[in-house]
Amino acid sequence: MAAICPRHSRHNSIIRCIMNDKPFWRTKTLNQLTRSEWESLCDGCGQCCLHKLQDDDTNEIYWTSVACTLLNPDSCQCRDYPNRKKTVPDCVFLTPEIVDEVDWLPVTCAYRLVAEGSDLYWWHPLVSGSPDTVHEAGISVRGKVTAFDHDLEDDDDYLDHMVMPSHR
C-alpha cells in the first residue's frame, strides 16, 4: 500500500508524489507542450468565450456577460470546438505565441499562469482531478451568462451586460 503524500489529495497527484515527478505545467514552457498537454491546460471556465469591450480613449477592457453563440452555458464548453473558426471567424485561437499578447486573459487562466511561471490553482481540473471544481469554486461562467451575441441587435446592447474591468 502506498503512502499518501500530504501535499496532494487526488489519485494523479498521489502517483506523481510517489514517483517524485513534477507535473508538466511546472517543468515545461508553453512552447514545449504537446497538443494534448496544451488542451488539458484549459480549465473549462468559459471566460474566454465572453465578449469584452474596449474603451476607445483609455484602452481599458471591460467584461460582459454576453457569451459567444457557440458556448454551452451549462458545461462552459464550445458546442463546436473543432469548427469554431468557421462559425465564429473572430474567435481567438489561443497559441503559445500569443498568450502574452492577449491582455484580457483572466488572472486565473492556466495559459497565463504557466506563461508567467506560476502554478495552477487548487480548483484546476489537472490539480483537483475533477472537471467540476472550476464550477464549484465559482470561477466558471456557469450561471453568469445573461445573453448570447446572436440575441443582441446592435453593439450598444453589449453595454447593458457590462460587468467589470478586465483586472479580474
QUIDAPE-V700075 format. One record per pair of residues at least 12 apart in sequence whose C-alpha atoms are under 8 Angstrom apart, sorted by sequence separation. I is the first residue (numbers start at 1). J is the second residue. D is the distance in whole Angstrom. If there is no record, write none. Layout:
# QUIDAPE-V700075
I/J/D, I/J/D
This chain:
# QUIDAPE-V700075
5/17/6, 51/63/6, 52/64/6, 99/111/7, 100/112/7, 5/18/7, 24/37/8, 50/63/7, 51/64/6, 99/112/6, 108/121/8, 50/64/6, 51/65/7, 70/84/8, 123/137/7, 147/161/8, 3/18/8, 50/65/6, 51/66/6, 100/115/7, 146/161/7, 2/18/8, 50/66/6, 51/67/6, 99/115/7, 50/67/4, 51/68/7, 49/67/6, 50/68/6, 49/68/6, 49/71/7, 46/71/8, 46/76/5, 45/76/6, 46/77/6, 44/76/6, 45/77/8, 44/77/6, 61/104/7, 48/105/7, 47/106/7, 106/166/7, 107/167/8, 106/167/7, 107/168/6, 104/166/6, 106/168/6, 76/140/7, 31/96/6, 76/141/7, 30/96/5, 31/97/8, 43/109/8, 76/142/6, 42/109/8, 43/110/7, 75/142/7, 42/110/6, 73/141/7, 74/142/5, 41/110/6, 42/111/7, 73/142/6, 74/143/7, 41/111/7, 73/143/7, 73/145/7, 67/145/6, 65/144/6, 66/145/6, 67/146/8, 69/148/6, 65/145/5, 66/146/6, 67/147/6, 68/148/6, 69/149/6, 30/111/8, 43/124/6, 65/146/5, 66/147/5, 67/148/5, 68/149/6, 69/150/6, 43/125/6, 65/147/7, 66/148/5, 67/149/6, 68/150/8, 66/149/6, 30/114/7, 29/114/7, 30/115/7, 41/126/7, 29/115/7, 40/126/7, 44/131/8, 26/114/8, 43/131/8, 25/114/6, 45/134/6, 44/134/7, 45/135/7, 26/117/8, 43/134/7, 66/158/7, 26/119/7, 47/140/7, 25/119/8, 45/139/6, 46/140/6, 47/141/6, 64/158/7, 45/140/4, 46/141/6, 64/159/8, 66/161/7, 44/140/7, 45/141/6, 65/161/5, 45/142/8, 64/161/5, 65/162/7, 64/162/4, 65/163/7, 63/162/6, 64/163/5, 62/162/7, 63/163/6, 64/164/7, 62/163/7, 63/164/5, 62/164/5, 63/165/6, 62/165/4, 63/166/6, 61/165/6, 62/166/5, 60/165/7, 61/166/5, 60/166/7, 13/127/7, 10/127/8, 12/129/7, 10/128/6, 11/129/7, 9/128/8, 10/129/6
